[in-house]
Amino acid sequence: MDCILKVEHLTKTFVSQGRDDYTAVDDVSFSMNYGEKLAIIGESGSGKTTIVNMITRLLDVTSGTVYLDGEEITNLSGKKLKPVYKKMQMVFQTPTESFDPRQTLGDGVAESLINHGMKRKEAMKEAENLLELCGLKKEFAKRYPHEVSGGQCQRAAIARAIAIKPKLLILDEATSALDVTVQKEILELLERLREERKMSYLFICHDIALVQNFCDRVLVIHQGKIIEEGSSDEVICHPKEAYSRRLIESVL
Ligand SMILES: Nc1ncnc2c1ncn2[C@@H]1O[C@H](COP(=O)(O)OP(=O)(O)OP(=O)(O)O)[C@@H](O)[C@H]1O
């Protein structure tokens, strides 16, 4: 298989007592090539995070199939997910919340290396190197999450996500909280890592300019369905669907 990620007929229906069933994701299929930068755009509530949560196995699928690097991962759980998370990592919007406040950033980055078999001393050294690679001085390894800025914490979150050399990074609004300069630096860092490590990026993003400048391809989601897909330039400059046009006009 020549794609890092392939999802087929992915569907999620939320069933809660006393409420009507709600299908948040409805028969979504797409694939991503190695080294590709794909964006999913859609208004709030359209199902983007639900798709990501199913891909990352934070949420069970109602139906459909997920393949990562040629292997089906749809129903894996527990220990079987360890090799999956070696290939796929996530970066979220609020990095401060994803680090343990009682641990230094160095400990946070080293943790995943230790979990994957590296000795602690070696992992701490590697954590410093990773922080440096992500544009933070080694000293930041000794700082706690509340002692750094949002942008610095996001760099540390990227350092942690790339520590075990994943092939796919999923970024859910990962640069939304950052100012334009920091955002630009982080995107440059991601591009460098992509070239060096052939990584693929799945972006969940409201920032159309970022999608156009950074991503190769875009999926437009409306009410849980893909309603349009194509190259970033095609979809953003010449959307075919009225919904895509409205969405793009509303955020530009
Ligand atoms: N656990 C749940 N139970 C019931 N409905 C849910 C649950 N989680 C999400 N939903 C609903 O599913 C729909 C899709 O939500 P989702 O979080 O995937 O949207 P989104 O596109 O990521 O939105 P945003 O851009 O605001 O993060 C929403 O209508 C949401 O209310």
The ligand as a Gaussian input file, in Angstrom:
#p B3LYP/6-31G(d) Opt

LIG

0 1
 N      -19.831000      12.207000      22.810000
 C      -20.723000      12.806000      22.031000
 N      -22.049000      12.560000      22.146000
 C      -22.953000      13.138000      21.339000
 N      -22.638000      14.008000      20.339000
 C      -21.341000      14.302000      20.184000
 C      -20.309000      13.732000      21.007000
 N      -19.117000      14.223000      20.589000
 C      -19.389000      15.068000      19.552000
 N      -20.719000      15.116000      19.317000
 C      -21.396000      15.910000      18.278000
 O      -20.888000      15.516000      17.015000
 C      -20.780000      16.640000      16.148000
 C      -19.361000      16.744000      15.608000
 O      -18.500000      17.147000      16.648000
 P      -16.936000      17.390000      16.401000
 O      -16.314000      17.709000      17.727000
 O      -16.385000      16.253000      15.647000
 O      -16.981000      18.686000      15.466000
 P      -15.773000      19.593000      14.938000
 O      -15.978000      19.737000      13.476000
 O      -14.477000      19.034000      15.402000
 O      -16.075000      20.967000      15.668000
 P      -15.049000      22.102000      16.237000
 O      -14.435000      22.739000      15.031000
 O      -15.966000      23.022000      16.983000
 O      -14.052000      21.414000      17.121000
 C      -21.218000      17.863000      16.961000
 O      -22.560000      18.163000      16.638000
 C      -21.089000      17.389000      18.390000
 O      -22.022000      18.048000      19.216000

